[in-house]
Amino acid sequence: MLDTKLKHVEDDAEIKELLESNANVMICCGRMGPMCIPVFGSMQKLEPKYPHVQFRDMDFDIPAADFIRGLPECAYFMGLPFTVYFKKGKVVKATSSIQNEKQITKILDEVFKD
């Protein structure tokens, strides 16, 4: 399990429930490494500013991460983390590698504006 203050997604049932029960979801799938930790930190800072978005992390090395790794939008990603934004259960944006708070904020404002 990742050592963050974010809520974790650990199995397929949790992913399904999360996406079915929430209109706006951001899942960051990674490890406790130098490219992922800043993204997790930015998510923790941004979470209170976006109460209409569910922020979650997911360990890249668990079986349930196959869901994220197997998305067509992530097929050619080479760097961790894989960050996926879902609107009403559908992928609306996916990024890989490090993202800073400003970049994440821009995406959140763009894909979850309503």
N, CA, C and O atoms as a Tinker XYZ file with bonds, in Angstrom:
   456  protein
     1  N      0.843000   -1.183000    0.000000    73     2
     2  CA     0.000000    0.000000    0.000000    64     1     3
     3  C      0.889000    1.248000    0.000000    63     2     4     5
     4  O      1.943000    1.275000    0.635000    81     3
     5  N      0.453000    2.255000   -0.708000    73     3     6
     6  CA     1.210000    3.492000   -0.796000    64     5     7
     7  C      1.135000    4.271000    0.512000    63     6     8     9
     8  O      0.115000    4.261000    1.202000    81     7
     9  N      2.223000    4.938000    0.835000    73     7    10
    10  CA     2.313000    5.719000    2.066000    64     9    11
    11  C      1.938000    7.171000    1.771000    63    10    12    13
    12  O      2.793000    8.056000    1.755000    81    11
    13  N      0.639000    7.397000    1.537000    73    11    14
    14  CA     0.125000    8.751000    1.305000    64    13    15
    15  C     -1.077000    8.961000    2.212000    63    14    16    17
    16  O     -1.568000    8.024000    2.842000    81    15
    17  N     -1.542000   10.200000    2.270000    73    15    18
    18  CA    -2.746000   10.510000    3.045000    64    17    19
    19  C     -3.996000   10.455000    2.170000    63    18    20    21
    20  O     -5.092000   10.772000    2.632000    81    19
    21  N     -3.837000   10.058000    0.918000    73    19    22
    22  CA    -4.962000    9.908000    0.011000    64    21    23
    23  C     -5.686000    8.597000    0.309000    63    22    24    25
    24  O     -5.113000    7.680000    0.898000    81    23
    25  N     -6.944000    8.521000   -0.100000    73    23    26
    26  CA    -7.649000    7.245000   -0.031000    64    25    27
    27  C     -7.060000    6.349000   -1.121000    63    26    28    29
    28  O     -6.704000    6.815000   -2.203000    81    27
    29  N     -6.965000    5.056000   -0.813000    73    27    30
    30  CA    -6.357000    4.103000   -1.731000    64    29    31
    31  C     -7.429000    3.271000   -2.436000    63    30    32    33
    32  O     -8.487000    2.993000   -1.873000    81    31
    33  N     -7.140000    2.886000   -3.659000    73    31    34
    34  CA    -7.950000    1.915000   -4.381000    64    33    35
    35  C     -7.117000    0.641000   -4.432000    63    34    36    37
    36  O     -5.980000    0.651000   -4.904000    81    35
    37  N     -7.695000   -0.467000   -3.937000    73    35    38
    38  CA    -6.908000   -1.685000   -3.804000    64    37    39
    39  C     -7.438000   -2.885000   -4.562000    63    38    40    41
    40  O     -6.720000   -3.874000   -4.714000    81    39
    41  N     -8.674000   -2.831000   -5.043000    73    39    42
    42  CA    -9.173000   -3.991000   -5.785000    64    41    43
    43  C    -10.201000   -3.565000   -6.828000    63    42    44    45
    44  O    -10.654000   -2.420000   -6.855000    81    43
    45  N    -10.555000   -4.526000   -7.688000    73    43    46
    46  CA   -11.462000   -4.239000   -8.794000    64    45    47
    47  C    -12.839000   -3.780000   -8.328000    63    46    48    49
    48  O    -13.457000   -2.924000   -8.961000    81    47
    49  N    -13.319000   -4.345000   -7.226000    73    47    50
    50  CA   -14.631000   -3.953000   -6.706000    64    49    51
    51  C    -14.630000   -2.490000   -6.273000    63    50    52    53
    52  O    -15.610000   -1.777000   -6.494000    81    51
    53  N    -13.536000   -2.038000   -5.659000    73    51    54
    54  CA   -13.438000   -0.632000   -5.247000    64    53    55
    55  C    -13.426000    0.300000   -6.457000    63    54    56    57
    56  O    -14.062000    1.354000   -6.432000    81    55
    57  N    -12.714000   -0.077000   -7.505000    73    55    58
    58  CA   -12.681000    0.742000   -8.724000    64    57    59
    59  C    -14.091000    0.869000   -9.294000    63    58    60    61
    60  O    -14.553000    1.963000   -9.618000    81    59
    61  N    -14.751000   -0.260000   -9.407000    73    59    62
    62  CA   -16.108000   -0.272000   -9.970000    64    61    63
    63  C    -17.041000    0.614000   -9.152000    63    62    64    65
    64  O    -17.758000    1.445000   -9.709000    81    63
    65  N    -17.035000    0.440000   -7.846000    73    63    66
    66  CA   -17.890000    1.237000   -6.958000    64    65    67
    67  C    -17.562000    2.731000   -7.067000    63    66    68    69
    68  O    -18.461000    3.568000   -7.147000    81    67
    69  N    -16.284000    3.046000   -7.070000    73    67    70
    70  CA   -15.836000    4.436000   -7.159000    64    69    71
    71  C    -16.341000    5.101000   -8.433000    63    70    72    73
    72  O    -16.875000    6.209000   -8.391000    81    71
    73  N    -16.171000    4.423000   -9.565000    73    71    74
    74  CA   -16.557000    5.008000  -10.844000    64    73    75
    75  C    -18.070000    5.047000  -11.041000    63    74    76    77
    76  O    -18.585000    5.943000  -11.711000    81    75
    77  N    -18.780000    4.086000  -10.465000    73    75    78
    78  CA   -20.243000    4.076000  -10.589000    64    77    79
    79  C    -20.910000    5.083000   -9.665000    63    78    80    81
    80  O    -22.004000    5.565000   -9.959000    81    79
    81  N    -20.262000    5.406000   -8.551000    73    79    82
    82  CA   -20.884000    6.247000   -7.528000    64    81    83
    83  C    -20.460000    7.710000   -7.570000    63    82    84    85
    84  O    -21.014000    8.532000   -6.840000    81    83
    85  N    -19.486000    8.049000   -8.414000    73    83    86
    86  CA   -18.953000    9.408000   -8.426000    64    85    87
    87  C    -18.776000    9.905000   -9.854000    63    86    88    89
    88  O    -18.249000    9.197000  -10.713000    81    87
    89  N    -19.221000   11.125000  -10.090000    73    87    90
    90  CA   -19.131000   11.685000  -11.441000    64    89    91
    91  C    -17.704000   12.058000  -11.822000    63    90    92    93
    92  O    -17.321000   11.920000  -12.983000    81    91
    93  N    -16.911000   12.530000  -10.859000    73    91    94
    94  CA   -15.570000   13.043000  -11.144000    64    93    95
    95  C    -14.537000   12.312000  -10.285000    63    94    96    97
    96  O    -14.568000   12.384000   -9.057000    81    95
    97  N    -13.625000   11.612000  -10.953000    73    95    98
    98  CA   -12.638000   10.802000  -10.243000    64    97    99
    99  C    -11.265000   10.994000  -10.862000    63    98   100   101
   100  O    -11.119000   11.005000  -12.084000    81    99
   101  N    -10.257000   11.145000  -10.007000    73    99   102
   102  CA    -8.854000   11.190000  -10.419000    64   101   103
   103  C     -8.139000   10.044000   -9.709000    63   102   104   105
   104  O     -8.137000    9.979000   -8.480000    81   103
   105  N     -7.532000    9.142000  -10.477000    73   103   106
   106  CA    -6.767000    8.044000   -9.901000    64   105   107
   107  C     -5.326000    8.161000  -10.375000    63   106   108   109
   108  O     -5.054000    8.236000  -11.573000    81   107
   109  N     -4.415000    8.177000   -9.422000    73   107   110
   110  CA    -2.989000    8.222000   -9.725000    64   109   111
   111  C     -2.394000    6.870000   -9.350000    63   110   112   113
   112  O     -2.377000    6.494000   -8.178000    81   111
   113  N     -1.911000    6.151000  -10.343000    73   111   114
   114  CA    -1.399000    4.797000  -10.176000    64   113   115
   115  C      0.127000    4.851000  -10.261000    63   114   116   117
   116  O      0.689000    5.145000  -11.316000    81   115
   117  N      0.787000    4.564000   -9.139000    73   115   118
   118  CA     2.246000    4.685000   -9.141000    64   117   119
   119  C      2.900000    3.968000   -7.982000    63   118   120   121
   120  O      2.336000    3.051000   -7.386000    81   119
   121  N      4.109000    4.414000   -7.680000    73   119   122
   122  CA     4.914000    3.852000   -6.589000    64   121   123
   123  C      5.435000    5.008000   -5.736000    63   122   124   125
   124  O      5.277000    6.175000   -6.096000    81   123
   125  N      6.051000    4.679000   -4.617000    73   123   126
   126  CA     6.635000    5.707000   -3.764000    64   125   127
   127  C      8.037000    6.052000   -4.292000    63   126   128   129
   128  O      9.047000    5.755000   -3.656000    81   127
   129  N      8.067000    6.679000   -5.456000    73   127   130
   130  CA     9.320000    7.051000   -6.102000    64   129   131
   131  C      9.335000    8.521000   -6.468000    63   130   132   133
   132  O      8.347000    9.224000   -6.260000    81   131
   133  N     10.458000    8.996000   -7.017000    73   131   134
   134  CA    10.650000   10.426000   -7.260000    64   133   135
   135  C      9.722000   11.051000   -8.300000    63   134   136   137
   136  O      9.516000   12.264000   -8.282000    81   135
   137  N      9.165000   10.263000   -9.192000    73   135   138
   138  CA     8.242000   10.816000  -10.182000    64   137   139
   139  C      6.801000   10.852000   -9.654000    63   138   140   141
   140  O      5.989000   11.664000  -10.098000    81   139
   141  N      6.501000    9.975000   -8.716000    73   139   142
   142  CA     5.129000    9.832000   -8.210000    64   141   143
   143  C      4.849000   10.660000   -6.962000    63   142   144   145
   144  O      3.775000   11.248000   -6.833000    81   143
   145  N      5.796000   10.708000   -6.056000    73   143   146
   146  CA     5.579000   11.391000   -4.778000    64   145   147
   147  C      5.123000   12.843000   -4.961000    63   146   148   149
   148  O      4.213000   13.274000   -4.252000    81   147
   149  N      5.720000   13.620000   -5.888000    73   147   150
   150  CA     5.218000   14.993000   -6.070000    64   149   151
   151  C      3.765000   15.049000   -6.547000    63   150   152   153
   152  O      3.025000   15.961000   -6.179000    81   151
   153  N      3.361000   14.085000   -7.358000    73   151   154
   154  CA     1.972000   14.056000   -7.830000    64   153   155
   155  C      1.038000   13.745000   -6.659000    63   154   156   157
   156  O      0.009000   14.399000   -6.490000    81   155
   157  N      1.400000   12.748000   -5.852000    73   155   158
   158  CA     0.592000   12.440000   -4.668000    64   157   159
   159  C      0.488000   13.665000   -3.751000    63   158   160   161
   160  O     -0.586000   13.968000   -3.231000    81   159
   161  N      1.599000   14.359000   -3.561000    73   159   162
   162  CA     1.605000   15.557000   -2.717000    64   161   163
   163  C      0.698000   16.646000   -3.258000    63   162   164   165
   164  O     -0.039000   17.280000   -2.503000    81   163
   165  N      0.751000   16.864000   -4.564000    73   163   166
   166  CA    -0.132000   17.866000   -5.183000    64   165   167
   167  C     -1.594000   17.475000   -5.031000    63   166   168   169
   168  O     -2.446000   18.324000   -4.770000    81   167
   169  N     -1.880000   16.198000   -5.193000    73   167   170
   170  CA    -3.255000   15.730000   -5.034000    64   169   171
   171  C     -3.756000   16.002000   -3.616000    63   170   172   173
   172  O     -4.886000   16.450000   -3.427000    81   171
   173  N     -2.911000   15.729000   -2.626000    73   171   174
   174  CA    -3.289000   15.973000   -1.230000    64   173   175
   175  C     -3.586000   17.449000   -1.000000    63   174   176   177
   176  O     -4.534000   17.785000   -0.290000    81   175
   177  N     -2.783000   18.335000   -1.594000    73   175   178
   178  CA    -3.016000   19.777000   -1.431000    64   177   179
   179  C     -4.269000   20.232000   -2.158000    63   178   180   181
   180  O     -4.982000   21.110000   -1.672000    81   179
   181  N     -4.545000   19.647000   -3.313000    73   179   182
   182  CA    -5.670000   20.092000   -4.133000    64   181   183
   183  C     -7.009000   19.496000   -3.699000    63   182   184   185
   184  O     -8.059000   20.076000   -3.976000    81   183
   185  N     -6.986000   18.367000   -3.035000    73   183   186
   186  CA    -8.221000   17.668000   -2.672000    64   185   187
   187  C     -9.242000   18.570000   -1.965000    63   186   188   189
   188  O    -10.416000   18.534000   -2.335000    81   187
   189  N     -8.854000   19.378000   -0.967000    73   187   190
   190  CA    -9.860000   20.235000   -0.305000    64   189   191
   191  C    -10.437000   21.318000   -1.222000    63   190   192   193
   192  O    -11.543000   21.804000   -0.983000    81   191
   193  N     -9.706000   21.694000   -2.257000    73   191   194
   194  CA   -10.157000   22.745000   -3.173000    64   193   195
   195  C    -11.128000   22.215000   -4.230000    63   194   196   197
   196  O    -11.778000   22.996000   -4.924000    81   195
   197  N    -11.224000   20.897000   -4.351000    73   195   198
   198  CA   -12.073000   20.265000   -5.360000    64   197   199
   199  C    -12.975000   19.216000   -4.694000    63   198   200   201
   200  O    -12.800000   18.019000   -4.922000    81   199
   201  N    -13.932000   19.655000   -3.877000    73   199   202
   202  CA   -14.777000   18.695000   -3.165000    64   201   203
   203  C    -15.665000   17.853000   -4.086000    63   202   204   205
   204  O    -16.184000   16.815000   -3.676000    81   203
   205  N    -15.832000   18.302000   -5.318000    73   203   206
   206  CA   -16.654000   17.562000   -6.280000    64   205   207
   207  C    -15.858000   16.497000   -7.038000    63   206   208   209
   208  O    -16.389000   15.849000   -7.941000    81   207
   209  N    -14.575000   16.314000   -6.667000    73   207   210
   210  CA   -13.706000   15.321000   -7.308000    64   209   211
   211  C    -13.239000   14.321000   -6.255000    63   210   212   213
   212  O    -12.849000   14.706000   -5.153000    81   211
   213  N    -13.281000   13.058000   -6.595000    73   211   214
   214  CA   -12.757000   12.005000   -5.731000    64   213   215
   215  C    -11.303000   11.751000   -6.120000    63   214   216   217
   216  O    -11.029000   11.337000   -7.246000    81   215
   217  N    -10.378000   11.991000   -5.210000    73   215   218
   218  CA    -8.944000   11.793000   -5.437000    64   217   219
   219  C     -8.548000   10.445000   -4.832000    63   218   220   221
   220  O     -8.833000   10.180000   -3.664000    81   219
   221  N     -7.893000    9.596000   -5.623000    73   219   222
   222  CA    -7.453000    8.296000   -5.131000    64   221   223
   223  C     -6.054000    7.980000   -5.675000    63   222   224   225
   224  O     -5.660000    8.422000   -6.754000    81   223
   225  N     -5.331000    7.198000   -4.880000    73   223   226
   226  CA    -4.077000    6.647000   -5.388000    64   225   227
   227  C     -4.230000    5.139000   -5.515000    63   226   228   229
   228  O     -5.141000    4.542000   -4.940000    81   227
   229  N     -3.325000    4.533000   -6.277000    73   227   230
   230  CA    -3.336000    3.091000   -6.476000    64   229   231
   231  C     -1.900000    2.634000   -6.672000    63   230   232   233
   232  O     -1.139000    3.233000   -7.432000    81   231
   233  N     -1.546000    1.574000   -5.981000    73   231   234
   234  CA    -0.214000    0.996000   -6.125000    64   233   235
   235  C     -0.098000    0.355000   -7.510000    63   234   236   237
   236  O     -0.945000   -0.448000   -7.903000    81   235
   237  N      0.936000    0.711000   -8.231000    73   235   238
   238  CA     1.141000    0.239000   -9.595000    64   237   239
   239  C      1.358000   -1.274000   -9.661000    63   238   240   241
   240  O      1.127000   -1.887000  -10.704000    81   239
   241  N      1.794000   -1.871000   -8.571000    73   239   242
   242  CA     2.199000   -3.276000   -8.584000    64   241   243
   243  C      1.157000   -4.249000   -8.030000    63   242   244   245
   244  O      1.482000   -5.407000   -7.769000    81   243
   245  N     -0.073000   -3.809000   -7.847000    73   243   246
   246  CA    -1.115000   -4.720000   -7.378000    64   245   247
   247  C     -1.926000   -5.217000   -8.582000    63   246   248   249
   248  O     -1.965000   -4.548000   -9.615000    81   247
   249  N     -2.566000   -6.370000   -8.460000    73   247   250
   250  CA    -3.356000   -6.895000   -9.580000    64   249   251
   251  C     -4.429000   -5.925000  -10.091000    63   250   252   253
   252  O     -4.669000   -5.864000  -11.297000    81   251
   253  N     -5.069000   -5.179000   -9.213000    73   251   254
   254  CA    -6.130000   -4.253000   -9.632000    64   253   255
   255  C     -5.607000   -3.135000  -10.543000    63   254   256   257
   256  O     -6.378000   -2.530000  -11.288000    81   255
   257  N     -4.314000   -2.866000  -10.485000    73   255   258
   258  CA    -3.736000   -1.823000  -11.344000    64   257   259
   259  C     -3.785000   -2.212000  -12.814000    63   258   260   261
   260  O     -3.574000   -1.368000  -13.685000    81   259
   261  N     -4.060000   -3.483000  -13.099000    73   259   262
   262  CA    -4.234000   -3.901000  -14.492000    64   261   263
   263  C     -5.324000   -3.072000  -15.164000    63   262   264   265
   264  O     -5.263000   -2.809000  -16.365000    81   263
   265  N     -6.323000   -2.663000  -14.380000    73   263   266
   266  CA    -7.406000   -1.836000  -14.922000    64   265   267
   267  C     -6.841000   -0.551000  -15.535000    63   266   268   269
   268  O     -7.168000   -0.210000  -16.672000    81   267
   269  N     -5.997000    0.156000  -14.787000    73   267   270
   270  CA    -5.403000    1.409000  -15.267000    64   269   271
   271  C     -4.389000    1.127000  -16.372000    63   270   272   273
   272  O     -4.428000    1.753000  -17.432000    81   271
   273  N     -3.482000    0.184000  -16.122000    73   271   274
   274  CA    -2.438000   -0.136000  -17.114000    64   273   275
   275  C     -3.034000   -0.607000  -18.433000    63   274   276   277
   276  O     -2.428000   -0.421000  -19.488000    81   275
   277  N     -4.222000   -1.218000  -18.381000    73   275   278
   278  CA    -4.837000   -1.754000  -19.586000    64   277   279
   279  C     -5.714000   -0.790000  -20.356000    63   278   280   281
   280  O     -6.228000   -1.144000  -21.417000    81   279
   281  N     -5.896000    0.408000  -19.858000    73   279   282
   282  CA    -6.713000    1.393000  -20.585000    64   281   283
   283  C     -6.036000    1.776000  -21.896000    63   282   284   285
   284  O     -4.819000    1.960000  -21.920000    81   283
   285  N     -6.791000    1.901000  -22.986000    73   283   286
   286  CA    -6.188000    2.323000  -24.254000    64   285   287
   287  C     -5.453000    3.658000  -24.142000    63   286   288   289
   288  O     -4.441000    3.874000  -24.809000    81   287
   289  N     -5.969000    4.552000  -23.294000    73   287   290
   290  CA    -5.347000    5.866000  -23.123000    64   289   291
   291  C     -3.974000    5.769000  -22.464000    63   290   292   293
   292  O     -3.195000    6.720000  -22.533000    81   291
   293  N     -3.665000    4.654000  -21.834000    73   291   294
   294  CA    -2.380000    4.455000  -21.155000    64   293   295
   295  C     -1.451000    3.502000  -21.911000    63   294   296   297
   296  O     -0.352000    3.208000  -21.440000    81   295
   297  N     -1.876000    3.026000  -23.058000    73   295   298
   298  CA    -1.152000    1.978000  -23.779000    64   297   299
   299  C      0.303000    2.319000  -24.079000    63   298   300   301
   300  O      1.156000    1.431000  -24.074000    81   299
   301  N      0.594000    3.563000  -24.335000    73   299   302
   302  CA     1.961000    3.927000  -24.734000    64   301   303
   303  C      2.715000    4.697000  -23.657000    63   302   304   305
   304  O      3.783000    5.250000  -23.922000    81   303
   305  N      2.174000    4.735000  -22.458000    73   303   306
   306  CA     2.851000    5.428000  -21.366000    64   305   307
   307  C      4.128000    4.682000  -20.988000    63   306   308   309
   308  O      4.151000    3.453000  -20.932000    81   307
   309  N      5.178000    5.440000  -20.731000    73   307   310
   310  CA     6.460000    4.852000  -20.367000    64   309   311
   311  C      6.872000    5.206000  -18.939000    63   310   312   313
   312  O      7.621000    4.454000  -18.316000    81   311
   313  N      6.401000    6.329000  -18.412000    73   311   314
   314  CA     6.838000    6.774000  -17.093000    64   313   315
   315  C      5.719000    6.766000  -16.074000    63   314   316   317
   316  O      4.554000    6.988000  -16.404000    81   315
   317  N      6.089000    6.508000  -14.835000    73   315   318
   318  CA     5.128000    6.553000  -13.733000    64   317   319
   319  C      5.057000    7.958000  -13.157000    63   318   320   321
   320  O      6.023000    8.715000  -13.257000    81   319
   321  N      3.941000    8.314000  -12.561000    73   319   322
   322  CA     2.719000    7.556000  -12.418000    64   321   323
   323  C      1.830000    7.671000  -13.654000    63   322   324   325
   324  O      2.030000    8.534000  -14.509000    81   323
   325  N      0.850000    6.782000  -13.723000    73   323   326
   326  CA    -0.220000    6.896000  -14.705000    64   325   327
   327  C     -1.360000    7.590000  -13.959000    63   326   328   329
   328  O     -1.860000    7.060000  -12.967000    81   327
   329  N     -1.767000    8.748000  -14.419000    73   327   330
   330  CA    -2.844000    9.491000  -13.773000    64   329   331
   331  C     -4.012000    9.573000  -14.735000    63   330   332   333
   332  O     -3.869000   10.040000  -15.865000    81   331
   333  N     -5.170000    9.112000  -14.278000    73   331   334
   334  CA    -6.336000    9.037000  -15.152000    64   333   335
   335  C     -7.489000    9.799000  -14.506000    63   334   336   337
   336  O     -7.756000    9.670000  -13.311000    81   335
   337  N     -8.156000   10.589000  -15.322000    73   335   338
   338  CA    -9.286000   11.406000  -14.904000    64   337   339
   339  C    -10.549000   10.826000  -15.552000    63   338   340   341
   340  O    -10.612000   10.659000  -16.769000    81   339
   341  N    -11.544000   10.524000  -14.725000    73   339   342
   342  CA   -12.787000    9.924000  -15.196000    64   341   343
   343  C    -13.943000   10.876000  -14.960000    63   342   344   345
   344  O    -14.050000   11.482000  -13.893000    81   343
   345  N    -14.801000   11.006000  -15.949000    73   343   346
   346  CA   -16.046000   11.780000  -15.836000    64   345   347
   347  C    -17.184000   10.819000  -16.149000    63   346   348   349
   348  O    -17.276000   10.292000  -17.258000    81   347
   349  N    -18.049000   10.594000  -15.166000    73   347   350
   350  CA   -19.179000    9.673000  -15.315000    64   349   351
   351  C    -18.716000    8.305000  -15.810000    63   350   352   353
   352  O    -19.352000    7.698000  -16.672000    81   351
   353  N    -17.601000    7.826000  -15.254000    73   351   354
   354  CA   -17.097000    6.494000  -15.564000    64   353   355
   355  C    -16.273000    6.373000  -16.821000    63   354   356   357
   356  O    -15.756000    5.295000  -17.111000    81   355
   357  N    -16.133000    7.452000  -17.580000    73   355   358
   358  CA   -15.379000    7.440000  -18.838000    64   357   359
   359  C    -14.081000    8.222000  -18.677000    63   358   360   361
   360  O    -14.038000    9.235000  -17.979000    81   359
   361  N    -13.028000    7.746000  -19.326000    73   359   362
   362  CA   -11.750000    8.455000  -19.293000    64   361   363
   363  C    -11.879000    9.739000  -20.099000    63   362   364   365
   364  O    -12.279000    9.716000  -21.263000    81   363
   365  N    -11.534000   10.869000  -19.462000    73   363   366
   366  CA   -11.565000   12.149000  -20.161000    64   365   367
   367  C    -10.159000   12.734000  -20.332000    63   366   368   369
   368  O     -9.954000   13.664000  -21.112000    81   367
   369  N     -9.194000   12.174000  -19.588000    73   367   370
   370  CA    -7.806000   12.636000  -19.698000    64   369   371
   371  C     -6.921000   11.616000  -19.012000    63   370   372   373
   372  O     -7.312000   11.017000  -18.010000    81   371
   373  N     -5.729000   11.419000  -19.551000    73   371   374
   374  CA    -4.745000   10.541000  -18.916000    64   373   375
   375  C     -3.364000   11.130000  -19.160000    63   374   376   377
   376  O     -3.061000   11.598000  -20.258000    81   375
   377  N     -2.532000   11.101000  -18.127000    73   375   378
   378  CA    -1.170000   11.613000  -18.243000    64   377   379
   379  C     -0.211000   10.604000  -17.623000    63   378   380   381
   380  O     -0.604000    9.768000  -16.809000    81   379
   381  N      1.043000   10.697000  -18.021000    73   379   382
   382  CA     2.060000    9.873000  -17.381000    64   381   383
   383  C      3.225000   10.756000  -16.981000    63   382   384   385
   384  O      3.409000   11.858000  -17.497000    81   383
   385  N      3.995000   10.245000  -16.059000    73   383   386
   386  CA     5.169000   10.927000  -15.521000    64   385   387
   387  C      4.763000   12.050000  -14.587000    63   386   388   389
   388  O      3.583000   12.265000  -14.311000    81   387
   389  N      5.758000   12.749000  -14.114000    73   387   390
   390  CA     5.552000   13.780000  -13.104000    64   389   391
   391  C      4.711000   14.925000  -13.660000    63   390   392   393
   392  O      4.868000   15.334000  -14.810000    81   391
   393  N      3.830000   15.420000  -12.829000    73   391   394
   394  CA     3.022000   16.605000  -13.119000    64   393   395
   395  C      3.097000   17.489000  -11.881000    63   394   396   397
   396  O      3.033000   17.000000  -10.753000    81   395
   397  N      3.234000   18.790000  -12.100000    73   395   398
   398  CA     3.261000   19.686000  -10.942000    64   397   399
   399  C      1.835000   20.156000  -10.615000    63   398   400   401
   400  O      0.893000   19.889000  -11.361000    81   399
   401  N      1.703000   20.847000   -9.511000    73   399   402
   402  CA     0.386000   21.280000   -9.047000    64   401   403
   403  C     -0.332000   22.152000  -10.079000    63   402   404   405
   404  O     -1.541000   22.024000  -10.272000    81   403
   405  N      0.399000   23.018000  -10.724000    73   403   406
   406  CA    -0.197000   23.899000  -11.739000    64   405   407
   407  C     -0.751000   23.083000  -12.915000    63   406   408   409
   408  O     -1.845000   23.361000  -13.405000    81   407
   409  N      0.000000   22.086000  -13.360000    73   407   410
   410  CA    -0.458000   21.244000  -14.471000    64   409   411
   411  C     -1.697000   20.442000  -14.075000    63   410   412   413
   412  O     -2.640000   20.320000  -14.858000    81   411
   413  N     -1.693000   19.900000  -12.866000    73   411   414
   414  CA    -2.846000   19.131000  -12.390000    64   413   415
   415  C     -4.067000   20.033000  -12.255000    63   414   416   417
   416  O     -5.168000   19.652000  -12.650000    81   415
   417  N     -3.876000   21.222000  -11.699000    73   415   418
   418  CA    -4.977000   22.172000  -11.549000    64   417   419
   419  C     -5.591000   22.507000  -12.897000    63   418   420   421
   420  O     -6.814000   22.560000  -13.028000    81   419
   421  N     -4.765000   22.730000  -13.886000    73   419   422
   422  CA    -5.258000   23.045000  -15.239000    64   421   423
   423  C     -6.139000   21.909000  -15.763000    63   422   424   425
   424  O     -7.207000   22.156000  -16.323000    81   423
   425  N     -5.694000   20.677000  -15.581000    73   423   426
   426  CA    -6.478000   19.534000  -16.034000    64   425   427
   427  C     -7.790000   19.436000  -15.254000    63   426   428   429
   428  O     -8.854000   19.267000  -15.851000    81   427
   429  N     -7.720000   19.539000  -13.928000    73   427   430
   430  CA    -8.934000   19.473000  -13.108000    64   429   431
   431  C     -9.954000   20.527000  -13.545000    63   430   432   433
   432  O    -11.143000   20.233000  -13.669000    81   431
   433  N     -9.489000   21.739000  -13.773000    73   431   434
   434  CA   -10.389000   22.819000  -14.191000    64   433   435
   435  C    -10.958000   22.566000  -15.581000    63   434   436   437
   436  O    -12.098000   22.930000  -15.871000    81   435
   437  N    -10.171000   21.951000  -16.421000    73   435   438
   438  CA   -10.587000   21.677000  -17.794000    64   437   439
   439  C    -11.614000   20.537000  -17.866000    63   438   440   441
   440  O    -12.644000   20.677000  -18.525000    81   439
   441  N    -11.342000   19.427000  -17.203000    73   439   442
   442  CA   -12.191000   18.248000  -17.377000    64   441   443
   443  C    -13.354000   18.153000  -16.384000    63   442   444   445
   444  O    -14.327000   17.441000  -16.635000    81   443
   445  N    -13.257000   18.871000  -15.254000    73   443   446
   446  CA   -14.306000   18.809000  -14.245000    64   445   447
   447  C    -14.925000   20.186000  -14.001000    63   446   448   449
   448  O    -15.285000   20.506000  -12.868000    81   447
   449  N    -15.053000   20.993000  -15.037000    73   447   450
   450  CA   -15.510000   22.370000  -14.872000    64   449   451
   451  C    -16.973000   22.496000  -14.469000    63   450   452   453
   452  O    -17.357000   23.508000  -13.884000    81   451
   453  N    -17.795000   21.501000  -14.765000    73   451   454
   454  CA   -19.210000   21.657000  -14.374000    64   453   455
   455  C    -19.603000   20.835000  -13.199000    63   454   456
   456  O    -20.758000   20.877000  -12.775000    81   455
